[in-house]
Amino acid sequence: MSDINSVTGPIDSADLGFTLMHEHVLVAASGLSRSYPDLLGPDRESRAIATLKRAKAQGIDTMLDATTFDLGRDPELLRTVATAAGINLINVTGWWLDVPRFMLGVGANQMADEFIRDLNEGFRGTTIKAGMLKCAADAEGVTPALETMARAVSRAHVQTGVPIMVHSYPTGQVARRQIEIFREEGVDLSRVKIDHSNDTTDIEYLEWILAQGCFLGLDRYPGRLVSPHSRTLTLKRLMDLGYGERLCPSHDCICLHIHNEQADGSIPAEHAFMRSNPDQYLYMHRHVIPELKTLGATDADIQMLFVDNPRRLFEGR
C-alpha cells in the first residue's frame, strides 16, 4: 500500500477501486478556463459534476486526469467537481506536446524541479498536489523540446518514485526512443505506462514494450482509425499471451472542451469530442467489458484490468 495524491487529498492505493487510468475532465489551453471560460460552453461545473456522478453511480471510483499545464490544467476545478461527485481524481504534472517558443531554452533540471514542487508542495497558488508524472511525443517523434521534458519527468521520477504516464505514437513506434531516454535517465520501467497503445494492432511492437517492463495504456475508446472491436481484440490477445497484469484500458475521454463556432455562426450544445463518444466515461462499461466477456474474459480478469493493475502501477510491484 502507498499514498497517492488526489486532488482532494492523499488516498491509499488500496482504496483506488475501479480505476480509469487516462481520462480528462477538461482539455483546452493553458489558462483558458480562467481567462475565456465561456468558450467551454454554459454550466461547465454542473455538466462535469453530472458526468462524473453518472460514472460513480456505475461503479467507477477513480480516474487519472491526464491534463497537463499545456492542456489547460485547472486543479481547483478538478477539486470542486471531484468533491461534488464523490469520485477520486488524480491529476498529473509534466508536459504534453505544446512547448511554447519562449520555453525552448529551459533545461531538464529546471523543469524537474518544477514538477517535483507540483508533487510535493502543490500546484502554484493551491494545496492541490499532482499524483503522477507525464511526458509526450507524437508523429514528429521525440523533438528536442519534448526530449527536455521527457528527461525532466524522468529526473523527477528518480527523485520521487512517482510513476510516469507517456503519450506515445505507436504507428511510428515512438516508444522505442522514449524508453531509450528513460533507460539513460535511470527510470524504473516497471513504473512507466506507455499510453495510446491501442492505436495499433501490431502485437509484436506491443510485446516489445511489455518486454522492457512497462505497462500498456490501451486508452483510446472508441478512438479513430482502429475500430473499437479491433482494439478489444488486441486487448484480449495480449491477455491471452499472459500480459494481463500490465494492461490498463481507458477512454482518453474529454468532458469539457471548446465549443467551436459552426459555419452558420451558431455554437453547438456539445463539443466535437462529446459527439464522437456520447457514452463518455461509461463506454467501457457499456461496450468494452461486455465484449471482453463475450470473448472469454472473466470477472477476475475485469478486476485485474481496472482494480489490481492501477494499484500495481502506483505501488511499484
C-alpha positions as CSV (number, residue, x, y, z in Angstrom):
1,M,0.0,0.0,0.0
2,S,1.1,3.6,-0.7
3,D,-0.3,7.1,-0.5
4,I,-1.3,8.8,-3.8
5,N,-2.0,12.5,-4.2
6,S,-5.6,13.0,-5.4
7,V,-7.0,16.5,-6.0
8,T,-8.9,16.2,-2.7
9,G,-6.0,14.9,-0.7
10,P,-4.0,11.7,-0.2
11,I,-5.6,8.3,-0.8
12,D,-4.3,4.9,-0.1
13,S,-3.6,2.8,-3.2
14,A,-5.7,0.0,-1.6
15,D,-8.7,2.3,-1.9
16,L,-8.4,3.2,-5.6
17,G,-11.2,0.8,-6.6
18,F,-12.3,0.6,-10.2
19,T,-9.9,3.0,-11.9
20,L,-9.7,4.5,-15.4
21,M,-6.1,5.4,-16.0
22,H,-6.3,8.0,-18.8
23,E,-9.2,10.5,-18.8
24,H,-9.7,14.2,-18.9
25,V,-12.3,16.4,-17.2
26,L,-11.1,19.5,-19.2
27,V,-8.9,19.9,-22.3
28,A,-8.3,23.4,-23.7
29,A,-5.2,25.6,-23.5
30,S,-3.2,26.9,-20.6
31,G,-5.3,29.4,-18.6
32,L,-8.3,29.3,-20.9
33,S,-10.7,28.0,-18.2
34,R,-9.9,31.1,-16.2
35,S,-9.5,33.8,-18.9
36,Y,-12.0,32.7,-21.5
37,P,-14.3,30.2,-19.7
38,D,-17.3,30.9,-21.9
39,L,-15.6,29.1,-24.8
40,L,-16.2,25.9,-22.8
41,G,-19.9,26.3,-23.0
42,P,-22.5,27.0,-20.3
43,D,-22.8,25.4,-16.9
44,R,-19.3,24.0,-17.0
45,E,-19.0,22.8,-13.4
46,S,-22.5,21.4,-13.2
47,R,-22.0,19.5,-16.5
48,A,-18.8,18.0,-15.3
49,I,-20.3,17.1,-11.9
50,A,-23.3,15.4,-13.5
51,T,-21.0,13.4,-15.9
52,L,-18.8,12.3,-13.0
53,K,-21.8,11.4,-10.8
54,R,-23.0,9.1,-13.6
55,A,-19.6,7.4,-13.7
56,K,-19.5,7.0,-10.0
57,A,-23.0,5.5,-10.0
58,Q,-21.9,2.8,-12.4
59,G,-19.0,1.8,-10.1
60,I,-16.1,4.0,-11.3
61,D,-14.2,5.0,-8.2
62,T,-11.1,6.8,-9.5
63,M,-9.9,8.5,-12.7
64,L,-6.4,9.6,-13.7
65,D,-6.8,13.1,-15.1
66,A,-4.1,13.4,-17.7
67,T,-4.4,17.2,-18.3
68,T,-1.1,18.9,-18.0
69,F,-0.4,22.7,-17.8
70,D,-0.2,23.0,-21.6
71,L,-3.6,21.1,-22.0
72,G,-5.3,23.7,-19.7
73,R,-5.0,22.1,-16.3
74,D,-7.3,23.7,-13.7
75,P,-6.7,21.9,-10.4
76,E,-9.3,23.9,-8.4
77,L,-12.0,23.0,-10.9
78,L,-10.9,19.3,-10.5
79,R,-11.1,19.5,-6.8
80,T,-14.6,21.1,-7.0
81,V,-16.1,18.5,-9.3
82,A,-14.4,15.6,-7.6
83,T,-15.7,16.6,-4.2
84,A,-19.3,17.2,-5.5
85,A,-19.3,13.9,-7.4
86,G,-17.7,11.8,-4.7
87,I,-15.0,10.4,-7.0
88,N,-11.2,10.3,-6.8
89,L,-9.4,12.4,-9.4
90,I,-5.6,12.1,-9.6
91,N,-4.0,14.9,-11.7
92,V,-0.6,14.8,-13.4
93,T,2.3,17.1,-13.7
94,G,4.7,17.1,-16.6
95,W,4.2,18.2,-20.1
96,W,2.2,17.3,-23.2
97,L,3.2,18.4,-26.8
98,D,2.8,22.2,-26.7
99,V,6.1,23.7,-25.6
100,P,6.0,27.4,-26.4
101,R,8.9,29.2,-28.1
102,F,9.9,31.2,-25.0
103,M,10.5,27.9,-23.1
104,L,12.8,26.4,-25.7
105,G,15.9,27.3,-23.6
106,V,14.6,25.9,-20.3
107,G,16.6,22.9,-19.1
108,A,15.6,19.5,-17.9
109,N,16.9,20.1,-14.4
110,Q,14.8,23.3,-14.1
111,M,11.6,21.6,-15.2
112,A,12.3,18.6,-13.0
113,D,12.4,20.9,-10.0
114,E,9.1,22.5,-11.1
115,F,7.4,19.1,-11.5
116,I,8.7,17.9,-8.1
117,R,7.2,21.0,-6.5
118,D,3.9,20.1,-8.1
119,L,4.2,16.7,-6.5
120,N,5.4,17.6,-3.1
121,E,4.1,21.1,-2.4
122,G,1.1,21.5,-4.8
123,F,0.3,23.4,-8.0
124,R,1.2,27.1,-7.5
125,G,-1.3,29.0,-5.5
126,T,-3.1,25.9,-4.3
127,T,-2.6,23.0,-1.9
128,I,-3.6,20.5,-4.6
129,K,-0.7,18.1,-5.4
130,A,-0.1,16.1,-8.5
131,G,-0.1,12.3,-8.2
132,M,1.6,11.2,-11.4
133,L,4.1,12.4,-14.0
134,K,3.5,12.7,-17.7
135,C,5.6,13.3,-20.9
136,A,4.7,13.1,-24.5
137,A,5.8,12.7,-28.1
138,D,3.7,12.1,-31.2
139,A,4.1,11.7,-35.0
140,E,7.0,14.1,-35.1
141,G,8.9,11.8,-32.8
142,V,10.8,13.0,-29.7
143,T,11.7,16.6,-30.7
144,P,14.5,18.4,-28.8
145,A,11.9,20.3,-26.7
146,L,10.0,17.1,-25.9
147,E,13.2,15.3,-25.1
148,T,13.9,18.1,-22.5
149,M,10.5,17.4,-20.9
150,A,11.0,13.6,-21.0
151,R,14.3,14.0,-19.2
152,A,12.8,16.4,-16.7
153,V,10.0,13.9,-16.0
154,S,12.5,11.1,-15.7
155,R,14.6,13.0,-13.2
156,A,11.5,13.9,-11.2
157,H,10.6,10.2,-11.1
158,V,14.0,9.2,-10.0
159,Q,13.9,11.6,-7.1
160,T,10.3,10.9,-6.0
161,G,9.5,7.4,-7.2
162,V,6.2,8.7,-8.7
163,P,5.1,6.7,-11.8
164,I,5.1,8.1,-15.3
165,M,2.4,8.0,-18.0
166,V,3.6,8.5,-21.5
167,H,1.7,9.9,-24.5
168,S,3.1,8.0,-27.4
169,Y,2.5,7.3,-31.1
170,P,2.5,3.6,-31.8
171,T,2.2,4.0,-35.6
172,G,5.7,5.4,-35.6
173,Q,6.9,3.2,-32.8
174,V,7.9,6.3,-30.9
175,A,8.1,4.5,-27.6
176,R,11.4,2.9,-28.7
177,R,13.1,6.3,-28.4
178,Q,11.1,7.3,-25.3
179,I,12.1,4.2,-23.5
180,E,15.7,4.7,-24.5
181,I,15.7,8.1,-22.8
182,F,14.1,6.6,-19.7
183,R,16.9,4.0,-19.6
184,E,19.5,6.7,-19.9
185,E,18.0,8.6,-17.0
186,G,17.7,5.6,-14.7
187,V,13.9,5.3,-14.7
188,D,12.3,2.2,-13.3
189,L,10.5,0.9,-16.4
190,S,8.0,-1.1,-14.2
191,R,6.7,2.3,-13.1
192,V,6.0,3.5,-16.7
193,K,2.8,3.3,-18.7
194,I,3.0,3.8,-22.5
195,D,-0.3,5.2,-23.5
196,H,-2.5,5.2,-26.6
197,S,-1.1,1.8,-27.3
198,N,-4.4,0.5,-28.8
199,D,-4.0,2.9,-31.7
200,T,-2.1,0.0,-33.3
201,T,-2.8,-3.7,-33.7
202,D,0.9,-4.5,-34.0
203,I,1.2,-7.2,-31.4
204,E,4.9,-7.6,-32.0
205,Y,5.6,-4.0,-31.2
206,L,3.3,-4.0,-28.1
207,E,5.1,-7.2,-26.9
208,W,8.4,-5.4,-27.2
209,I,7.2,-2.6,-25.0
210,L,6.0,-5.1,-22.4
211,A,9.3,-6.9,-22.6
212,Q,11.0,-3.8,-21.4
213,G,8.9,-4.0,-18.2
214,C,6.4,-1.2,-19.0
215,F,2.7,-1.2,-18.6
216,L,0.5,-0.5,-21.6
217,G,-2.3,2.1,-21.6
218,L,-4.9,0.8,-24.0
219,D,-6.8,4.1,-23.6
220,R,-8.4,5.2,-26.7
221,Y,-12.0,4.1,-26.8
222,P,-13.9,4.3,-29.1
223,G,-11.0,6.0,-30.9
224,R,-10.4,6.7,-34.5
225,L,-8.8,4.8,-37.4
226,V,-8.6,1.5,-35.5
227,S,-12.1,0.2,-34.8
228,P,-13.3,-0.4,-31.2
229,H,-13.7,-4.1,-32.0
230,S,-10.1,-4.4,-33.2
231,R,-8.9,-2.5,-30.1
232,T,-10.7,-5.0,-27.9
233,L,-9.4,-8.0,-29.9
234,T,-5.9,-6.6,-29.3
235,L,-6.5,-6.2,-25.6
236,K,-7.8,-9.8,-25.3
237,R,-5.0,-11.2,-27.4
238,L,-2.5,-9.6,-25.0
239,M,-4.3,-11.0,-22.1
240,D,-4.2,-14.5,-23.7
241,L,-0.5,-14.1,-24.2
242,G,0.0,-13.6,-20.5
243,Y,0.4,-9.9,-20.2
244,G,-2.9,-9.1,-18.5
245,E,-1.3,-7.9,-15.3
246,R,0.3,-4.9,-17.1
247,L,-2.6,-3.6,-19.2
248,C,-4.7,-0.5,-18.3
249,P,-7.8,0.1,-20.5
250,S,-9.3,3.6,-20.5
251,H,-11.0,6.1,-22.9
252,D,-9.0,9.3,-23.1
253,C,-12.4,10.9,-22.8
254,I,-12.8,14.7,-22.6
255,C,-15.8,16.1,-20.6
256,L,-15.2,19.8,-21.1
257,H,-13.7,21.3,-24.2
258,I,-14.2,24.3,-26.5
259,H,-17.5,24.6,-28.3
260,N,-16.3,25.7,-31.8
261,E,-18.4,28.1,-33.8
262,Q,-20.1,26.5,-36.8
263,A,-20.1,27.8,-40.4
264,D,-23.5,29.4,-39.9
265,G,-22.3,31.2,-36.8
266,S,-24.1,29.0,-34.3
267,I,-22.4,27.5,-31.2
268,P,-23.3,23.8,-30.8
269,A,-24.6,22.5,-27.5
270,E,-22.0,19.7,-27.5
271,H,-18.3,19.9,-28.4
272,A,-16.9,17.6,-31.0
273,F,-15.4,15.0,-28.6
274,M,-18.7,14.6,-26.9
275,R,-20.4,13.8,-30.2
276,S,-17.8,11.2,-31.1
277,N,-18.3,9.4,-27.7
278,P,-21.7,10.2,-26.2
279,D,-21.2,7.4,-23.6
280,Q,-18.2,9.3,-22.2
281,Y,-16.7,7.6,-19.2
282,L,-19.2,4.7,-19.4
283,Y,-18.2,3.4,-22.9
284,M,-16.1,0.8,-21.1
285,H,-19.0,-0.5,-19.1
286,R,-21.5,-0.4,-21.9
287,H,-19.4,-1.8,-24.7
288,V,-15.8,-3.0,-24.0
289,I,-16.4,-5.0,-20.8
290,P,-19.4,-6.9,-22.3
291,E,-17.4,-7.7,-25.5
292,L,-14.4,-8.8,-23.4
293,K,-16.7,-11.2,-21.5
294,T,-18.1,-12.5,-24.8
295,L,-14.5,-13.2,-25.9
296,G,-14.0,-15.2,-22.7
297,A,-12.8,-12.7,-20.1
298,T,-13.9,-13.5,-16.5
299,D,-15.0,-11.2,-13.7
300,A,-11.5,-11.8,-12.2
301,D,-10.0,-10.5,-15.4
302,I,-12.0,-7.3,-15.2
303,Q,-10.9,-6.9,-11.6
304,M,-7.3,-7.3,-12.7
305,L,-7.6,-4.7,-15.5
306,F,-9.4,-2.0,-13.6
307,V,-8.6,-2.5,-9.9
308,D,-5.4,-4.6,-9.5
309,N,-3.3,-3.2,-12.3
310,P,-3.7,0.5,-11.5
311,R,-2.8,-0.3,-7.9
312,R,0.1,-2.4,-9.0
313,L,1.5,0.5,-11.1
314,F,1.2,3.0,-8.2
315,E,2.7,0.6,-5.7
316,G,5.6,-0.5,-7.9
317,R,5.0,-4.2,-7.7
